[in-house]
Amino acid sequence: MSDYPSDLSALTGPQLVRVFLAEIGKPRTTPAEKAAFFDFKARVFGVLAERGGNPDAATAAERARADRDRILSQIATGETLSGGDL
């Protein structure tokens, strides 16, 4: 789905934050790119929440998953309405 790292388990907490911050300012113009970013964000914050038991990181992961799911739903709805790919 994206060029984001798929395995975040080898990264330390500070490395995760640096990887995430490096991605924040990049332009995302398509819904698929936006969904991929929110998926990445959810995975980063999910790892941080698991490792540190941080409820704020868990909340950020949940919000990112909700944003990703909302965008994917819009993509699916758009494809259904247009009869094919967007």
C-alpha positions, 0 to 999 in steps of 0.5 A: 500500500505504501513505501512506509516501513512494514516492520517497525519492531526493530526501531527504538522509541526515538527512532519511531518518532524520527521516522514518523516526523520525517513523513509528516510534512510530505505531500499526500494528494490522493486519498490512497496516499492519505490512507497509507499515511494514517495506516503508518501513523496507526502502526507507529503509535500502536507500537509506542503504546504497546511498548510503553503502555502509553494511553495517549499513544493508544488514543492516537493509534485509534484515531489514525485507524479511524481516519484510515478507515474513513478514507478507505470507505470513501474510496470504496464508495467512490469506486462503487458510484463510479463503477470502477477505479477512481 
